Amino acid sequence: MKQVNNIISAGISLPQDTGNLLPGEIYLSNESRFAETHYSEPLTTYLVGWKDPANIEGTLDFIAPPVQAPGRLFEFKQLMNADEFLSETDDMRAIGADFKRVEYRGQDAQAKTFNKGLTIRLDLDQYFDIEQAQQLGAERLWRRLLRNELRRGVTALLAAAGTATAKTWSSGTPDPDQDVLTALISATDGSGIRPNRVIYNETAWNKRVMAFRSQNVAGAYASAQLTPEELAALISVDKVLVSRERYQTTTTTKSKVLSDVVIGFYGEDGAQLEDPTNLKRFWSPVQGGGKMRVYVQQISTKLVDVSVEHYSNVVSPTSLGMFILGIS
């Protein structure tokens, strides 16, 4: 160690690491060397093509469309809503004059993506096929990371939506869909942009169905049988989603990720840094590119660590044009 410290303090230039390590020589470790040593391209490729049966990522992308950030520390523009709806009558150019100059004053904001990841340790004696065990481990880790992201996304969505308007949907409610239509109109009046996505939690969706089924009229029966896709067409939004995801809160209890609410908001597939999407999940490529990376590290003769990492951050550029109904 003293010899190494003397080399560093003397500013002596060390030879470039070629990857051919020789026995008996001293080498200084670094992060890139560690990452490249333990990076598993086959497992990463496998995980990129893997589809979660619960489709947690689908719900996450619905509430917080993914946007690739230009760097791990970056700037984006928060929506200046009033500028989008200004109107004038003096846009006609006189001969010899220039067009009227206008400005969009969207506020610049800084954000960063955070490095997130989990590791699972495998004992080789517990698995007949170690390759399959590593794939299973990577699946479990990625699904858990996505569930963590979904919880962050739901927390941000609830915070942006604000205080819920209380609604009771029961046998005495003639038309729960009218509550949502009224909220959509009010939200559009507030922002000028109609919410195009509505998410129900599972309990709210069930109460909607039961409220219609309790009525002895043909129209109510028909409404009770509407699928989320059919309801989306009825209330003129792009998509309606029912959230059924759970997470473990105690050793014996699971809780709903989304509470008993209905939330309307605006979101775009293929969202960019500047658009009116209410919630975005910025992500940065891992080393080598891509959304995630898998590492495999042999800890000892019988123990292997599998790790999955990614960079992301859920941000709400604007809360305008959202609504939230608390359903009981």
N, C-alpha and C positions, 0 to 999 in steps of 0.2 A: 504493500500500500504506500510506503514511504517513497519507493521508486516511482510509482505512478504519480504521486503528488508533486515530486520534483520535476517530472516531465511536463505536467500541466503548468506549474508555476514558471517554468523556463520558457514556455511558449513554443516548445518543440513541435514541429509539424509531424503528425502521425500518418503513416501510409494509408491509402484508401482501402476500405474493406472490400475484398473481391469475393467474399463468400467461401473461400477455401481456408478453413481454420486448421492450424497446425498444432499438434500436441506439444505441450511444454511452453507455449506462447501465452502472453497475457493480453486479453482483449477487453475493451470498454463496451458494455452493453448499451443499447439505445432502443427507444420505443419502436422505431421503424424496423429494426432487426427483430425485435420480439414479435411484432405484428406479422412480418413476412414469414418468420419461422413457424408460427402456430396457425397462420391463416389456412383455412380449408376451402379450396375452390369447389370441390365436389359437393360439400355440404351447403355452401352458399348457393350454388346453382340449384341444388335440390330445394332449398327453402324458398328461393324466388319463385319456383314453379308450383310450390305446395299451396293448396287451398284449404283454409280452415273450414271445417264442416259447419261451425256456428256462424261463419261470416262476420266476425267481429270487425274486421277491417272495412267491410261494406257499410256497417252502421257508422263507423268512425269517419269514413270518407263522405258519408251523407251529411253529417252535422258539421264537419270541418274539412272541406275539400283540400287535398294535398297541393302544396305549392313549393316547387324547388327554390330554395333561397340561393342568391348569388354567392353567398359565403356564410361561414358560421357566425359572423357578425355582419349585419346588413341593415340597410334602410328600406323602409316601405312607406307608402303614402296613406295616411288616414283620410277617409272620405270626408270632403267638405261638401255636405249635402246641398246646402243652399246654392252653391255655384252651379250645380248640375241642373238646376231648374230656373235659373235666371232667364229672363226674356226681354227683348227690346224691339222697338219699332224703327230704330235708326241704323239698320244694317245695310242700307243702300249706299253704294259708293258714288261719290260725285266725280265727274271727269277731272283727272289730274290729281286726285286725292287717293290716299291709301284706305284700305278697309279699316273699320273700327277694330282696335286692339282690345282683346279681353284677356283675363287671367283666371286660371283655376288655382285656388290657393290651398289645395290640400296640404295638410300639415305633415311634414316629414317626421317619422318616428324610427327609432333604432330598436332592434331586437337581435337576439342571438339564438342559435339552436344549441341544445344541450346534449352531451354525450350520455346515452342511457344504455344499459345492458344488464344481463344476468348470466350467471354461471351455474351449471349443474355438474356434480361429480358422479362419475360412473365407476362401479366396481366390476372389473371384467369377469369375475366369477359368477356374477348374477345374470349374464347374458350369453346366449349361445352364439348369436350373430352380432359382433361388436359394431359393424357398419350400420345395421338396422337400429341398434341401440342408440348410436350417435344421431341418426336421423330422427328418431323418436324424441331424443333429448332436445334437439334443435327446434322441433315442432312445438314442444311444450313451452320452451323459453319464448319463442316468438309469439305464441298465442297469449302468454302471460304479459309480455311487453305490450301487445296490442290492447289487452284488457286494461292495463295501466293507462295507456294513451286515451282509451275511450272514457275512462273515469275522469281524466283531466279535461277532455273535450266537453263532457256533460257538465262538469263544474263551471267551465268557462261559458258554456251556452246559457246555463241558469243565471250566472252573474250578469251576462249581457242582457238577458231578457228582462231582468228586474223583478218587481213585485208581481206575483200572480193575481189575476182576477179570479175570485172564487166562483165556481159553478157546481151545482148539484145535478147530476144526471141519474135519474131513477125512474120509477114507474110514473111519476108525475111530470116528467120532462117531455113536452110534446115533440121537440125537434132539437136534439143536441147539435146537429150539423149547422143549424141556424146560428148557434153561439160562435162557431168557428168562422162562418161566413161574415158575421158582424165584426169579429176581431180582425179578419183579413182586410175589410174595408177601412176600419179605423187605422190599422197599421199603414195602409197605403196612403191615407190622408196625411199621416205624420212624416213619411219619408219620400213619397212620390214614386216609390218602387214597391210593387206588390210582392209580398212574400211568395216564393215559388216552391217552398218545401214546408211540410208540416209533419212533425213527429209526435206520435202518441206513445205513452207508456202502455204496457200491456193491460194494466188495471183500467186506465182511462178508456182504452178501446173496448174492453169487456163491458164497462158501464154504458158506453154508447150503444152497443148491440142490445143489451138487456133493456135499456130504456125504450128502444123501438119495438122490441119483441113483446113488451108488456101491453102494447096498444093493439086493440082489436080492429085495425083498419089495414087495408091492402097496401097503402103507401108506406106505412111504418114497417110492415113485414118485408117489403122490397128493400127499404133502406137498411134494415138489419142484415140483409144478405150481401150487401155491397162489399167487395174486396177493397183493400187499400188502393189498388190501381183504379178501380171504378169510382171510389170516393174522390180521388185526385181529379178525375175528369169532371165530376159533379161540381166541385168547389173551385175549379179552374186553377189548379196548381200543377207543377210538373210531377211531383211525387209525394205520396204519403207513405210513411214508414212506421211500423209498430216495433218499439224496442222491447225485447224480451230478455236482455242480458242480465246476468246475476254475477255477484262476486262474494267471496267468503268473508264474513265479518267476525264470526267466532268459530270455534271448533265444530259447532253443530248448526250454525245459522248462515243462511245466504240472504243477501239483500239485492233489491233491484238497483241497477246502475242509474236508471232514470226514475225519478219519483213520479207520483200520480199527477201528471201534467200533460197538457197539449201545448206544443211550442211551434209557432210559425216564424220563419226566417227566410232570408235570401241566400242562396248558394249556387255556385256555378261549377260544373265539371270542367276541369282544365283552368281553374282560377289562376289569376296572375297577381303580381304585386299590387296593382292598382285596379280594383274593381269593387263593386258594392257588396261583395260577399261578406256576411256578418261574422263568420268565423273561418279561420284558415289554419291549417296545420303545416307550418313551414318545416321543410326537411332539407338537410344537407347531405351530399354523398359521403359515404365512408371512404376510407383510404382505398384507392383502386376503383372507386365508382360504385353506384348502386345504393339502394336504400338501407341495406343491412349487410353485416358481415359475420361469418361464423369462424370461430377459432377452436382448435383442438390441441390440448396440451397434455402430454404424458407426465403425470405428477410422480408416479413411482411404477414399480413393476406391474401392479394391479389396478392402479387408479388413473383415470383419465378425466380431465375437465373439458367440458364443451361450453363455450361462451358465445352469446349473440349480442351484437351492439348495433346502435343506430343513433342518428342525430335528429332531433326534432324540437318543436316548440309550438304550442297552440296559442294563437293570438286572435283577439277580436278587434279588427280595425274600426268597426262602427257598430253601435247597438241600435241605430235608427231602423224603423220599419219592422221590428220584431213584436210578437205578442206571446203571452203565456197565460194559460188558463189552469187554475188549480182545481182538479176534479175530485169531488167527494160523492 
